[in-house]
Amino acid sequence: MTRSIKKANRGNQIDRISDLPSNVIDGILNHLNIPELVSTSILSRKWRENRKAVREAQQASSIEANTSDTETLEEESGSEMEEPHEAAVPPPPPPRRTLGDYGRRDDGELANQGFQLANPVSFDIKNTVLSALKENPYSGSEAQCPNLHLSHFYEACDYTDPPGVSESDKRLQLLKHSLTGRAKDWLDTIHPGTIQNWRQLERKFLDRYFPIHKFLERRAEISNFEQSDNETLYDAWERFKVCLKRCPNHGFDGHNQM
């Protein structure tokens, strides 16, 4: 009995929400989430009828938003996967060059044309001078002494005296004829146009073949020189003079030499 009375009273309640225009009801429902739609469905019959449509629309909108996010993530991951492939493309190989190409400058000239002076002076070299220079050429080996070679070289240079040519220019032009092997190769490696006088070239030659440790060795031979057993005084003196020539800048005066 009580249950029938409640139904009757509920049926007699005035449904004012249903009298509202449909667009107003739809606007209200669109601002409610699903739990709010369920809890307020008892307020109006028309509210209950539209509840299902609104809920389906919200679910469809949520599914569409999730699908859009998924596609965006796939596109980003796809672009990240494609980037390494583009970066991994090897560069085109350089143009093929021959061994002769590496011996040329960019302007097509030969990169190494041998020893070249800053201010070259040409003159005729006599055959006797060439023969003296090539009699005992210096190769840079340990068995040869660079200072003895320079001493012989100066003697050979005295065989000629071209007019109008200074002693420095004469020696600059003649040194290459007294060298051979690795020493000749060393001379050709000097950058062209960097040597202007003989002192510069002589300094480079001694820095290369008579460094400080060799200077100290030759100087020690002079300071520790002794006459050998069964060696005459004359032979000992001649050997001592050779030691002096092997290290001309020894620094010992005549008194210390004795």
C-alpha positions in Angstrom: 0.0 0.0 0.0 2.7 2.4 0.9 4.7 1.6 -2.3 1.6 2.3 -4.4 1.1 5.7 -2.7 4.7 6.7 -3.4 4.3 5.8 -7.1 1.1 7.8 -7.2 2.7 10.8 -5.6 5.7 10.5 -7.8 3.5 10.4 -10.8 1.6 13.5 -9.7 4.9 15.5 -9.3 5.1 18.5 -11.8 7.9 18.0 -14.4 8.9 21.5 -15.0 12.3 20.6 -16.6 10.6 18.8 -19.5 8.8 22.0 -20.3 12.0 23.7 -21.1 13.1 24.0 -24.8 15.1 21.1 -26.1 18.2 23.3 -26.9 18.3 24.5 -23.3 18.1 21.0 -22.0 20.9 19.8 -24.4 23.1 22.7 -23.3 22.7 21.8 -19.7 23.4 18.1 -20.3 26.5 18.9 -22.3 28.1 20.5 -19.3 27.6 17.4 -17.1 29.8 14.4 -16.9 28.5 10.8 -16.9 28.1 10.4 -13.0 26.2 13.7 -12.8 23.9 12.6 -15.7 23.0 9.4 -13.8 22.4 11.1 -10.4 20.2 13.8 -11.9 18.2 11.6 -14.3 15.3 11.4 -11.8 14.5 15.1 -12.2 12.8 14.9 -15.6 11.5 12.3 -18.0 12.8 14.3 -21.0 16.2 14.6 -19.1 16.3 10.7 -18.9 15.6 10.4 -22.6 18.4 12.7 -23.5 20.8 11.3 -21.0 21.7 8.3 -23.2 22.3 10.4 -26.2 24.5 12.9 -24.3 26.5 10.0 -22.7 27.1 8.4 -26.1 28.2 11.7 -27.6 30.7 12.3 -24.7 32.1 8.7 -25.1 32.5 9.2 -28.8 34.3 12.6 -28.2 36.6 10.9 -25.7 37.4 8.1 -28.1 38.1 10.6 -30.9 40.4 12.5 -28.6 42.3 9.4 -27.7 42.6 8.4 -31.3 44.0 11.8 -32.2 46.6 11.6 -29.5 47.7 8.1 -30.6 48.1 9.2 -34.2 50.2 12.2 -33.1 52.5 10.0 -31.0 52.8 7.6 -34.0 53.7 10.5 -36.3 56.3 11.8 -33.8 57.9 8.3 -33.3 57.9 7.8 -37.1 59.7 11.0 -37.7 62.2 10.1 -35.0 62.8 6.7 -36.7 63.3 8.4 -40.1 65.8 11.0 -38.9 68.6 8.5 -38.2 68.2 6.9 -41.6 68.6 10.3 -43.2 71.7 11.1 -41.1 73.2 7.7 -41.8 73.4 8.4 -45.5 77.1 8.4 -46.3 78.6 11.4 -48.0 79.5 11.2 -51.7 83.1 9.9 -52.2 85.8 12.5 -53.0 86.9 12.8 -56.6 89.5 10.3 -57.6 93.0 11.6 -57.6 96.3 10.2 -58.9 99.5 10.2 -57.0 100.7 13.0 -59.2 97.8 15.2 -58.2 98.9 15.1 -54.6 102.2 16.5 -55.7 100.6 19.6 -57.2 99.3 22.8 -55.7 95.8 24.0 -56.3 97.0 26.3 -59.1 98.4 23.3 -60.9 102.1 23.9 -60.2 104.3 21.3 -58.8 104.3 21.3 -55.0 108.0 20.5 -54.7 110.5 21.8 -57.2 113.6 21.3 -55.1 115.6 23.7 -53.1 114.8 27.3 -54.1 116.5 30.5 -52.7 114.7 33.7 -51.9 117.1 35.6 -54.2 118.8 33.1 -56.6 121.9 34.1 -58.4 123.1 32.1 -61.4 126.7 31.6 -62.6 128.7 29.1 -64.5 130.1 26.3 -62.4 133.5 24.9 -63.6 133.9 21.1 -63.9 136.8 21.2 -61.6 134.6 22.7 -58.9 131.9 20.1 -59.5 134.4 17.3 -59.3 135.7 18.6 -56.0 132.2 19.0 -54.6 131.2 15.5 -55.6 134.5 13.8 -54.6 133.2 12.9 -51.1 129.5 14.0 -51.0 127.7 14.1 -47.6 124.7 11.8 -47.2 123.9 12.4 -43.5 125.1 9.0 -42.2 126.4 8.7 -38.7 129.9 7.7 -40.1 130.3 11.2 -41.6 131.0 14.4 -39.8 129.0 17.4 -40.9 131.7 19.9 -39.7 134.4 18.1 -41.7 132.1 18.1 -44.7 131.7 21.9 -44.4 135.4 22.3 -44.1 136.0 20.4 -47.4 133.1 22.3 -48.9 134.6 25.7 -48.2 137.9 24.5 -49.8 136.0 23.5 -52.9 134.2 26.8 -53.1 137.6 28.6 -53.1 138.3 27.0 -56.5 135.9 29.4 -58.2 135.4 33.2 -57.9 132.6 34.3 -60.3 132.5 38.0 -60.9 129.7 39.9 -59.2 128.7 37.0 -57.0 129.2 37.2 -53.2 130.7 34.4 -51.2 127.3 33.8 -49.6 125.5 33.5 -52.9 128.2 31.2 -54.2 127.9 28.8 -51.3 124.2 28.8 -51.5 124.3 27.7 -55.1 127.1 25.1 -54.6 125.9 23.3 -51.5 123.4 21.1 -53.3 126.1 19.7 -55.5 128.0 18.4 -52.4 125.0 16.5 -50.9 123.6 13.1 -51.8 121.0 10.6 -50.5 119.0 11.7 -47.5 120.9 14.9 -47.0 120.0 16.0 -50.6 116.4 15.1 -49.8 116.5 17.2 -46.6 117.7 20.2 -48.6 114.8 19.9 -51.0 112.3 19.9 -48.1 113.2 23.4 -47.1 110.3 25.7 -47.9 111.0 27.7 -51.1 112.1 31.3 -50.6 112.9 31.1 -46.9 116.7 31.1 -47.2 118.2 34.5 -48.0 121.9 34.1 -47.0 124.4 31.4 -46.3 124.4 31.8 -42.5 120.7 30.8 -42.5 121.3 27.7 -44.5 124.5 26.8 -42.6 122.5 27.1 -39.3 119.8 24.8 -40.6 122.3 22.3 -41.8 124.1 22.1 -38.4 120.8 22.1 -36.5 119.8 19.0 -38.5 123.1 17.1 -38.5 125.0 18.5 -35.6 122.5 18.8 -32.7 123.4 19.7 -29.2 124.0 16.1 -28.0 126.6 15.5 -30.8 128.2 18.8 -29.9 128.6 17.7 -26.3 130.1 14.3 -27.4 132.7 16.0 -29.6 133.6 18.5 -26.9 134.1 15.7 -24.4 136.4 14.0 -26.9 138.6 17.1 -26.9 138.6 17.6 -23.1 139.3 13.9 -22.4 141.9 13.5 -25.2 144.9 11.3 -24.4 147.8 10.0 -26.4 147.4 6.3 -27.0 150.0 3.6 -26.3 152.5 3.1 -29.0 151.2 6.3 -30.7 153.8 8.9 -31.6 153.4 12.5 -30.5 153.0 13.6 -34.1 150.2 11.1 -34.8 148.5 12.1 -31.5 148.7 15.8 -32.5 147.2 15.1 -35.9 144.4 13.1 -34.3 143.8 15.9 -31.9 143.6 18.5 -34.7 140.9 16.3 -36.4 139.0 16.4 -33.1 139.1 20.2 -33.1 137.8 20.3 -36.7 135.0 17.9 -35.9 133.8 20.5 -33.3 135.1 23.9 -34.4 133.0 25.8 -31.8 134.4 23.8 -28.8 135.2 26.9 -26.7 138.7 25.8 -25.6 141.5 28.4 -26.0 145.0 27.5 -26.9 146.1 27.2 -23.2 143.3 24.7 -22.4 144.0 22.7 -25.5 147.6 22.2 -24.4 
